[in-house]
Amino acid sequence: MLDSSKPLWQAGACEIADAINQGQLTCEAAVGAAVDRMREVNGHLNAVVDDLGEKALADAAKADGIVADRGPIGPLTGVPVTIKVNVDQEGRATTNGVTAFKDVIATADAPLVTNLKAAGAIVIGRTNTPEFSFRATTDNELYGRTKSPWNDWVSSGGSSGGASSAVMAGMGAVAHGNDIGGSLRFPAYCTGAATVKPGLARMPAFNPSAPAERGLLAQLMSVQGVICRTVADVRRGTKAMMAYSPHDPWQVPMPFEGPPPWLRRVAFTRNMFDYDLHPAVAEALDTAAGALSDAGYDVVEIEPPLLWETAQEANKVLFGETIEMLGGDIEKYGSATIKAIFAEYAKMFDPYMGKDLQLAQARRSKYVRAWLNFLAEWPLILTPFLPTPPFKWDRDTEGAEGVREVLGAAIYSYSMNYLGLPAGNIPAGFHDGLPIGVQIIGQRWREDLILDACEVVEARAGVMAERLWDS
């Protein structure tokens, strides 16, 4: 039900679509409120870098005509959404945050854009990403920095920082993003949003404008998804976006909901290995564990297998392949900032190259096998996402220590991409004016169980957007 006491731009995707489908709201009103909000606050935040408001309003009017003639369009009827600028949208530039790519105009929509539109969603703008979508904070020479809606000091996250800042500020109810090492979860962590990184082969991924195929490991690690203010909206947006597309050779058309779990067990770890766990993060983990336990989950502190080894392999292999496949473009088109950061990545993670890279890619199955066997006994795993509260926006430009704090410490992030496992992020605490999130990992094809658990934590910790708007 829509809350008439709140501005319409604060309404979530489920509220908007249900109200429109029940004849209580128009698409024009919902989209108009989001466009007005975008134009009110985006000048400061710089989250949306391609304003599609006028077309969105025209699309909303057409959608209202369809609803009047034929009834609801789909589960996202009239919901204002944003698309990240590293994904194709017909007639728009797929820049990937790089000045040299500002004239790469998509000739067709990526499958996920097609799926969102088919579900009734209306695109109001395209959101910022760092250069080559390869930083955990969002800044580039083409568009500039995206600020957090919480304050100007903290990072909005990356690489889907424009998406997280936009949705938390009320510029749309669903924000598309993607994630090769944490690019959905870093932004959710930094801004207090909710997300789930889908597992391997869950979401369709294809850019018609791409000049070549991505590296094999990038294909296995990178996924598409959504960032929203509430878990319910993440669930609805994810289900709408995952419709099958034959353009993606990896996608498996599995149903979203699986059978009821025969075990309601949660493995719980706070082990950060070489990194110190901040007390505020420890408190958030305890809050999440307590909420899950009170809801009937059997929560037990137990270590998942080979986490440290998995994380080390993930970075060595990912950056080895990235240097091989993308290094030339970074050197040719990248700014001095991104080149310096990549130099630190190379020094810190000591990437595999040549035959060592091939051998490491072969070893990946060893780690996947260990985790799948563990998850057979422990269907969900509660972990830190980062050991510290959200970091300042340019921390990764401050040499080795900055890169270590921002990306090196994210051992529970990129390791899940390497394993192809789904993982959700949800706020579970608040410290020094900023939200603190936790991560919940799940079995393959069980994003639904992850979101069930995230909803339990959300009910205990609250929706951070409401705290943001009241501040």
Number of C-alpha atoms within 10 A of each C-alpha: 10 17 10 8 6 9 13 20 23 25 23 22 29 23 20 30 29 21 19 24 21 12 13 12 18 24 30 19 19 26 32 21 20 29 24 14 20 26 14 11 16 20 11 13 20 22 36 28 21 19 18 17 21 13 14 25 22 13 20 27 18 14 23 22 14 13 21 13 9 9 16 22 20 18 22 29 30 36 32 35 30 30 27 29 28 25 29 27 26 16 12 20 21 24 25 24 29 22 16 14 14 14 11 16 16 20 15 16 19 21 26 28 22 16 20 28 21 18 23 23 33 30 28 28 28 28 28 35 37 30 26 19 26 22 26 31 32 30 30 23 15 19 20 16 23 33 26 28 25 22 13 14 12 21 29 38 36 33 35 38 36 36 39 40 34 35 29 29 27 28 32 31 32 33 31 29 31 26 25 24 31 31 29 34 35 34 32 34 28 30 33 33 29 33 33 31 34 29 27 24 23 28 26 25 23 18 22 17 19 13 7 8 11 15 14 11 17 18 17 18 23 24 27 25 26 29 33 31 30 25 27 19 22 26 21 16 28 28 21 20 24 26 23 17 20 13 14 16 12 16 18 18 15 13 12 16 12 12 7 8 10 8 13 17 20 26 23 24 16 18 18 19 11 8 16 11 17 12 13 20 25 18 16 23 27 17 18 30 25 16 23 23 17 12 12 10 17 16 21 16 14 14 15 18 14 13 20 17 12 22 23 17 21 27 25 22 25 26 22 22 24 18 18 13 15 15 17 12 12 19 13 10 17 21 16 12 15 22 16 16 20 20 13 21 21 17 11 16 19 15 22 22 17 10 9 14 18 13 13 16 18 10 12 16 12 12 19 18 12 15 21 18 13 18 20 12 14 23 23 26 25 27 27 26 28 28 25 21 22 23 20 17 24 17 18 24 16 13 14 16 14 18 21 19 17 25 20 21 21 22 25 23 26 25 24 27 28 26 25 22 23 24 30 28 31 34 28 30 26 19 14 8 11 20 28 30 33 27 27 26 28 29 24 19 20 24 28 19 24 23 24 15 25 29 20 20 27 21 12 17 19 17 20 25 23 12 14 17 13 7 8
